[in-house]
Amino acid sequence: MTALIWDLDGTLLDSYGVILDSTARALEEAGVRVERGELHRRIIAGSVRSVLREIGEERGLDGWRLWLRVDGLDRARNGEIRLMDGAAETLRTLWEAGVPSWVYTHNSRVSLEVLEKYGVLRYFRGALTSEAGLPRKPAPDGINALTERYRLDKRRTFYIGDRPIDIQCAENAGVGSVLYLPPTSPAVPTGRETYTVRDLREIPALFTGD
């Protein structure tokens, strides 16, 4: 049975606007200005936490305190986050075709409230969030935990994300991968993903034969 594991931010959740605003604000409060496009590119290449750690080391700032500030700003604006274009349609199509889905995200369980708000949480059989306390991507622990818990066949399991780190995580876990590159993404294919799509609506055809 084919199984799909989904990233959230930038993949199913249109959250980068909020994330970039929060990150830029936290940095500005600390006296650091980074051009928004450059900040987006660095976050896609790594993660918010890694970018803050790097900037902290460069500027003599506490990267962890910066991260806590960003996290607080993000949570305050959680209600502004929307689904990515085509997300609801894609998840419904897969669910109707009998292709099971799970979530694996670095975000907290608060992010699942967005899926519930838009009526798509019911399309998932389970979720693994930051509360699990597992090593962060590209460590394979999150994907491994889901495949073991739900007895998923790794040869038919795929992790879907929008960043190179997601592809590396899938590779480290020994599963397939789908790199989602929406028009606004500064990311480029890694050459190691199993599939690359520009629109979420392309995904069902990969796994249902339609």
C-alpha positions in Angstrom: 0.0 0.0 0.0 1.3 3.4 -0.9 1.6 5.8 2.0 2.2 9.5 2.0 3.7 11.6 4.8 3.3 15.4 4.5 5.3 18.4 5.7 3.1 21.3 6.6 4.7 24.8 6.3 5.1 25.7 2.7 3.6 22.4 1.6 0.0 22.2 2.8 0.0 25.4 4.8 0.5 28.8 3.2 2.4 30.1 6.2 5.6 31.6 4.9 4.1 35.1 4.9 3.6 34.9 8.6 6.9 33.1 9.2 8.8 35.7 7.3 7.1 38.6 9.0 7.7 37.1 12.4 11.4 36.3 11.7 12.0 39.8 10.2 10.4 41.5 13.2 12.3 39.4 15.8 15.6 40.3 14.0 14.7 44.0 13.7 14.0 44.1 17.4 17.5 42.8 17.9 18.9 45.4 15.6 19.4 43.2 12.5 17.8 43.8 9.1 17.8 41.1 6.4 16.2 41.6 3.0 13.0 39.6 2.8 13.9 37.7 -0.3 17.2 36.7 1.2 15.5 35.7 4.4 13.1 33.5 2.4 15.9 31.9 0.4 17.9 31.1 3.6 14.9 29.6 5.4 14.0 27.4 2.4 17.7 26.3 2.2 17.7 25.3 5.9 15.1 26.3 8.5 14.1 29.3 10.6 15.9 27.9 13.6 19.2 27.3 11.6 19.0 30.8 10.1 18.5 32.4 13.5 21.4 30.3 14.9 23.7 31.5 12.0 22.7 35.1 12.4 23.1 34.9 16.2 26.6 33.6 15.7 27.4 36.3 13.2 26.0 39.1 15.3 26.8 37.9 18.8 23.1 37.3 19.6 21.3 34.4 21.4 19.8 32.4 18.5 17.5 30.5 20.9 16.0 33.6 22.3 15.4 34.9 18.8 13.7 31.6 18.0 11.4 31.8 21.0 10.4 35.4 20.0 9.6 34.2 16.4 7.6 31.2 17.8 5.6 33.5 20.0 4.9 35.9 17.1 3.9 33.0 14.8 1.5 31.6 17.4 -0.2 35.0 17.8 -1.0 35.0 14.0 -1.9 31.3 13.6 -5.4 32.3 12.6 -4.1 34.1 9.5 -2.6 30.9 8.0 -4.4 29.4 5.0 -4.2 26.2 3.1 -1.9 26.1 0.0 -3.7 26.3 -3.3 -5.1 22.9 -4.2 -4.4 21.4 -0.8 -8.0 20.5 0.1 -8.8 19.1 -3.3 -5.6 17.0 -3.4 -6.1 15.5 0.1 -9.7 14.7 -0.7 -8.9 13.0 -4.0 -6.2 10.9 -2.3 -8.5 10.0 0.6 -11.3 9.0 -1.8 -8.8 6.9 -3.8 -7.8 5.0 -0.6 -4.3 6.5 -0.4 -3.5 7.1 3.3 -1.8 10.2 4.5 0.1 11.3 7.7 1.7 14.5 8.8 5.3 15.0 10.0 6.3 18.6 10.8 8.7 20.6 12.9 5.8 22.8 13.9 3.7 22.2 17.0 0.3 20.7 17.3 -1.1 24.2 17.0 -0.5 23.9 13.3 -3.0 21.0 13.2 -5.7 23.5 14.2 -5.4 25.0 10.7 -6.1 21.7 9.1 -9.1 21.2 11.4 -10.3 24.7 10.7 -10.4 24.0 6.9 -11.9 20.6 7.3 -9.0 18.5 6.1 -7.6 17.0 9.3 -10.0 14.1 8.8 -8.0 13.0 5.7 -5.0 12.1 7.9 -4.5 8.9 9.9 -2.0 10.4 12.3 0.5 13.2 12.9 3.9 13.7 14.4 4.8 17.3 15.6 7.5 19.0 17.6 5.9 17.8 20.8 7.4 14.3 20.1 10.8 15.7 20.9 12.6 13.9 18.1 15.8 15.1 16.4 15.0 17.7 13.7 15.3 17.1 9.9 17.3 15.9 8.1 17.5 13.3 10.8 15.2 10.4 9.8 13.7 9.8 13.2 10.3 11.4 12.5 9.6 9.4 9.4 11.0 6.3 11.0 8.7 6.7 13.9 5.6 6.9 11.7 6.6 4.0 9.4 7.3 1.8 12.5 4.1 2.8 14.4 1.8 2.3 11.4 3.8 -0.6 9.8 4.3 1.3 6.6 6.3 -0.3 3.7 9.2 2.1 3.2 9.5 0.9 -0.4 6.0 2.5 -1.0 6.2 5.4 1.4 6.8 9.0 0.2 7.6 12.1 2.1 6.2 15.3 0.5 7.9 18.7 1.3 8.9 22.0 -0.2 12.6 22.2 0.9 15.8 20.3 0.2 16.0 19.3 3.8 12.7 17.4 3.4 14.3 15.4 0.5 17.4 14.7 2.5 15.2 13.6 5.4 13.3 11.2 3.2 16.6 9.9 1.7 18.0 9.3 5.2 14.9 7.4 6.2 15.0 5.2 3.1 11.7 6.4 1.6 10.7 8.1 -1.6 10.1 11.8 -1.9 8.1 14.5 -3.6 9.5 18.0 -3.9 6.8 20.6 -4.2 7.9 23.8 -5.8 5.1 26.4 -6.0 5.7 29.5 -8.2 6.9 31.6 -5.2 9.5 29.1 -4.0 13.2 30.0 -4.3 14.1 26.3 -4.0 15.5 24.3 -6.9 15.3 20.5 -7.4 18.0 18.5 -5.6 18.3 15.8 -8.2 17.6 13.2 -5.4 13.8 13.5 -5.1 11.6 10.8 -6.7 9.2 13.3 -8.1 9.0 17.1 -8.5 5.6 18.9 -8.8 4.7 22.6 -9.3 1.1 22.1 -8.3 -0.3 20.0 -5.5 -3.0 18.8 -7.8 -0.4 16.8 -9.8 0.2 14.5 -6.8 -2.8 12.2 -7.0 -2.0 11.1 -10.5 1.4 9.9 -9.3 -0.1 7.5 -6.8 -3.6 6.6 -8.1 -3.0 6.0 -11.8 -5.5 8.6 -12.8 
